[in-house]
Amino acid sequence: MKYWQDKIVLVTGGSNGLGRVIAETFGLNGAKIAIAGLEPGDVEKTGEEMRLKGIEVLPLVADVTKPADARRIVDETVAKYGALDALVNAAGRTHRGFLMQTSLEEFQSLWNLNVMGTIACTQAAVPYLLKRKGHVVNIGSLAAKSAARWVGAYPTTKHAVAAFSQQLRLETRPDGLHVLLVCPGPVKRDNPRLYALKNAEGIPQSALMPGGGVKVGKIDPHVLAQRILTMCEKRRPELVVPWKARILFSIAQMFPRLGDWIVLKST
């Protein structure tokens, strides 16, 4: 029997992008899925398309920046399926601009989604996950390990997700919870989302694209999703893609000035 057969998985941000691919991959490996998204039309359409592929799915509309919504999607998933084996925090967005030209309102908005949404959903889910010695998967970014140019408030929020993941791992591992932090580079999309730049003269056109101008190849989301499942089965703590980025992160920890120079040369 497959590891994920009949296991229950909730994926936030599961109606679009990488979150959708992750949800489908769990479903095609036998899991029962709940997907949460902000736009009702996207959520229902994605749910119908997954059902056509033979996936059992519960579509949920929610704004995970609202604690009540975070609790509700967890409770509705458990009410539907009777348990919860994995939570994937894939809801989030990126940002473009200069750090000092980013308003406090923009910082707060990004922080609420990328950080507080992840925390709210995790706190709601962990009591159920502990009963099954389940999994929390937090989608970070290479920006969770190293800041970069052009991406405004984004690295600040993803560094926080990395710290949250580590502390959660330290506190709950003795009780059987598995926590996986996923730090991918830019992911391939058929219709990549472009980002409006406000008061950001001097930022190159390439910074508009996924990856924010970082010179690294695009990642196949289906390959990444399958690796996430494998890392959960092996109960590994982190997945960094591409792996060679770990070299930069190690250098930057030991030699910050050299690390900064490499980042500047790479963007």
C-alpha positions as CSV (number, residue, x, y, z in Angstrom):
1,M,0.0,0.0,0.0
2,K,1.2,3.5,-0.8
3,Y,2.3,5.6,2.2
4,W,-0.4,8.2,1.5
5,Q,-3.3,5.9,0.7
6,D,-6.3,7.2,2.6
7,K,-4.3,9.8,4.5
8,I,-5.9,13.2,5.0
9,V,-4.0,16.3,3.7
10,L,-5.0,20.0,3.9
11,V,-3.3,22.3,1.5
12,T,-3.7,26.1,1.8
13,G,-3.2,28.0,-1.4
14,G,-4.3,24.7,-3.0
15,S,-6.4,26.2,-5.8
16,N,-3.5,27.7,-7.8
17,G,0.2,27.5,-8.6
18,L,2.5,25.2,-6.6
19,G,-0.1,24.6,-3.9
20,R,-2.4,23.1,-6.5
21,V,0.3,20.8,-7.9
22,I,1.2,19.7,-4.4
23,A,-2.4,18.9,-3.6
24,E,-2.9,17.0,-6.8
25,T,0.3,15.0,-6.2
26,F,-0.9,13.9,-2.8
27,G,-4.3,13.0,-4.2
28,L,-2.8,11.0,-7.1
29,N,-0.8,9.1,-4.4
30,G,-4.0,8.0,-2.7
31,A,-4.6,10.8,-0.1
32,K,-7.9,12.5,0.5
33,I,-7.5,16.2,0.0
34,A,-8.8,19.5,1.3
35,I,-7.8,22.6,-0.6
36,A,-8.2,26.1,0.7
37,G,-8.2,29.2,-1.5
38,L,-9.3,32.8,-1.4
39,E,-11.3,33.0,-4.6
40,P,-14.5,30.9,-4.7
41,G,-14.4,30.4,-8.4
42,D,-10.9,29.1,-8.4
43,V,-11.5,26.8,-5.5
44,E,-14.6,25.2,-7.1
45,K,-13.0,24.9,-10.5
46,T,-9.9,23.3,-9.1
47,G,-12.0,20.9,-7.0
48,E,-14.0,19.8,-10.1
49,E,-10.8,19.3,-12.1
50,M,-9.3,17.2,-9.3
51,R,-12.4,15.0,-9.1
52,L,-12.1,14.3,-12.8
53,K,-8.7,12.9,-12.1
54,G,-10.2,10.6,-9.4
55,I,-9.1,12.6,-6.4
56,E,-11.3,12.9,-3.4
57,V,-11.3,16.6,-2.6
58,L,-13.0,19.0,-0.2
59,P,-12.8,22.6,-1.6
60,L,-12.8,25.3,1.0
61,V,-12.9,29.1,0.6
62,A,-10.9,30.9,3.2
63,D,-8.7,33.9,4.0
64,V,-5.9,32.3,6.2
65,T,-4.9,35.7,7.5
66,K,-8.1,35.5,9.6
67,P,-7.6,33.2,12.5
68,A,-11.3,32.2,12.5
69,D,-10.9,31.0,8.9
70,A,-7.7,29.1,9.7
71,R,-9.5,27.2,12.5
72,R,-12.6,26.6,10.3
73,I,-10.8,25.0,7.4
74,V,-9.0,22.6,9.8
75,D,-12.2,21.8,11.7
76,E,-14.2,21.3,8.4
77,T,-11.4,18.9,7.1
78,V,-11.5,16.9,10.3
79,A,-15.4,16.9,10.3
80,K,-15.4,15.6,6.7
81,Y,-12.7,13.0,6.9
82,G,-12.4,12.2,10.6
83,A,-8.7,13.0,11.0
84,L,-5.8,15.0,9.7
85,D,-2.4,13.6,8.6
86,A,-0.7,16.5,6.9
87,L,-1.0,20.3,6.6
88,V,0.8,22.1,3.7
89,N,1.1,25.8,4.2
90,A,1.4,26.9,0.6
91,A,-0.7,30.1,0.8
92,G,1.6,33.1,0.2
93,R,2.8,35.7,-2.2
94,T,6.0,37.4,-3.1
95,H,6.9,41.1,-3.4
96,R,9.0,43.4,-5.5
97,G,10.6,46.7,-4.7
98,F,13.3,48.3,-2.5
99,L,13.2,47.6,1.2
100,M,13.2,51.3,2.3
101,Q,10.5,52.2,-0.3
102,T,8.2,49.5,1.0
103,S,5.4,51.0,3.1
104,L,4.6,49.7,6.6
105,E,1.1,48.8,5.2
106,E,2.8,46.6,2.5
107,F,5.0,45.0,5.1
108,Q,2.0,44.2,7.3
109,S,0.0,42.8,4.4
110,L,2.7,40.4,3.3
111,W,3.5,39.5,6.9
112,N,-0.1,38.6,7.7
113,L,-0.3,36.2,4.8
114,N,3.2,34.6,4.6
115,V,3.8,34.4,8.4
116,M,0.6,34.8,10.5
117,G,-1.4,32.7,8.1
118,T,1.1,29.9,8.4
119,I,1.2,30.2,12.1
120,A,-2.6,30.3,12.5
121,C,-3.2,27.3,10.3
122,T,-0.5,25.3,12.1
123,Q,-1.7,26.1,15.6
124,A,-5.2,25.0,14.6
125,A,-3.9,21.8,13.0
126,V,-1.2,20.5,15.3
127,P,-3.6,19.0,18.0
128,Y,-5.0,16.8,15.3
129,L,-1.7,16.0,13.6
130,L,-0.1,14.9,16.9
131,K,-2.8,12.2,17.2
132,R,-1.5,10.7,13.9
133,K,2.2,11.6,14.2
134,G,1.6,13.6,11.1
135,H,3.3,16.3,9.0
136,V,3.5,20.1,8.7
137,V,5.0,21.3,5.4
138,N,5.9,25.0,5.3
139,I,6.6,26.4,1.8
140,G,9.5,28.8,2.2
141,S,11.8,30.0,-0.5
142,L,15.5,30.4,-1.2
143,A,14.7,33.8,0.3
144,A,14.1,32.0,3.6
145,K,17.8,31.3,3.7
146,S,19.3,34.4,2.0
147,A,18.0,37.9,1.3
148,A,18.3,39.2,-2.3
149,R,17.9,42.4,-4.2
150,W,14.7,43.6,-5.7
151,V,12.3,41.6,-3.5
152,G,11.3,44.1,-0.9
153,A,9.7,42.6,2.2
154,Y,9.6,39.1,1.0
155,P,12.9,37.7,2.6
156,T,11.9,39.2,5.9
157,T,8.7,37.1,5.9
158,K,10.3,33.9,4.6
159,H,13.1,34.1,7.2
160,A,10.4,34.2,9.8
161,V,8.8,31.1,8.3
162,A,12.1,29.3,8.5
163,A,12.6,30.2,12.2
164,F,9.0,29.2,13.0
165,S,9.6,25.8,11.3
166,Q,12.8,25.1,13.2
167,Q,11.3,26.1,16.6
168,L,8.2,24.0,15.9
169,R,10.4,21.1,15.0
170,L,12.4,21.4,18.2
171,E,9.3,21.6,20.3
172,T,7.1,18.9,18.8
173,R,9.5,16.3,17.4
174,P,9.6,14.4,20.7
175,D,5.8,14.1,20.4
176,G,6.0,12.6,16.9
177,L,5.2,15.6,14.7
178,H,7.3,15.9,11.5
179,V,8.0,19.4,10.2
180,L,9.4,20.0,6.7
181,L,10.6,23.4,5.5
182,V,10.7,23.6,1.7
183,C,13.0,26.2,0.2
184,P,12.7,26.2,-3.6
185,G,14.0,28.6,-6.2
186,P,11.6,30.0,-8.8
187,V,9.0,27.5,-10.0
188,K,7.9,27.1,-13.6
189,R,4.5,28.5,-14.4
190,D,2.6,28.5,-17.7
191,N,1.5,32.1,-17.1
192,P,4.0,33.6,-14.7
193,R,2.5,36.4,-12.5
194,L,4.2,39.8,-13.0
195,Y,4.6,42.2,-10.1
196,A,3.9,45.9,-10.2
197,L,6.8,48.0,-8.9
198,K,6.0,51.1,-6.9
199,N,8.6,53.9,-6.6
200,A,11.2,51.5,-7.7
201,E,13.2,53.1,-10.5
202,G,16.4,51.3,-11.3
203,I,15.0,47.7,-10.8
204,P,15.7,45.6,-13.9
205,Q,12.9,44.1,-16.0
206,S,14.1,40.6,-15.1
207,A,13.2,41.3,-11.4
208,L,9.5,41.2,-12.4
209,M,9.7,37.6,-13.2
210,P,9.5,34.6,-10.8
211,G,12.8,34.5,-8.9
212,G,13.2,38.2,-8.7
213,G,16.2,38.3,-11.1
214,V,18.1,35.5,-9.4
215,K,20.2,33.6,-11.9
216,V,18.9,30.1,-11.3
217,G,17.0,27.6,-13.4
218,K,13.2,27.3,-13.1
219,I,12.0,24.2,-11.1
220,D,9.4,21.8,-12.5
221,P,6.5,22.0,-9.9
222,H,5.6,18.3,-10.4
223,V,9.1,17.2,-9.7
224,L,9.2,19.4,-6.6
225,A,5.9,18.2,-5.3
226,Q,6.9,14.5,-5.6
227,R,10.1,15.3,-3.7
228,I,8.0,16.9,-1.0
229,L,6.0,13.7,-0.6
230,T,9.3,11.7,-0.4
231,M,10.8,14.0,2.2
232,C,7.7,13.7,4.3
233,E,7.8,9.9,4.1
234,K,11.5,10.0,5.2
235,R,10.6,12.7,7.8
236,R,13.4,15.0,6.7
237,P,13.6,18.5,8.2
238,E,14.4,20.6,5.0
239,L,14.3,20.5,1.3
240,V,16.4,23.1,-0.6
241,V,16.1,23.2,-4.4
242,P,18.5,23.5,-6.1
243,W,20.8,21.7,-3.6
244,K,23.9,23.8,-4.6
245,A,22.2,26.8,-3.0
246,R,23.2,25.3,0.3
247,I,26.8,26.1,-0.6
248,L,26.0,29.8,-0.7
249,F,24.1,29.6,2.5
250,S,27.0,28.0,4.3
251,I,29.5,30.5,2.9
252,A,27.2,33.4,4.0
253,Q,27.0,32.1,7.5
254,M,30.7,31.8,7.9
255,F,31.7,34.8,5.8
256,P,28.9,37.4,5.5
257,R,30.8,39.8,3.3
258,L,31.7,37.1,0.8
259,G,28.1,35.8,0.9
260,D,26.7,39.3,0.1
261,W,29.2,39.6,-2.8
262,I,28.0,36.3,-4.3
263,V,24.3,37.3,-3.9
264,L,25.0,40.6,-5.7
265,K,26.8,38.8,-8.5
266,S,23.9,36.3,-8.8
267,T,21.1,38.9,-9.2
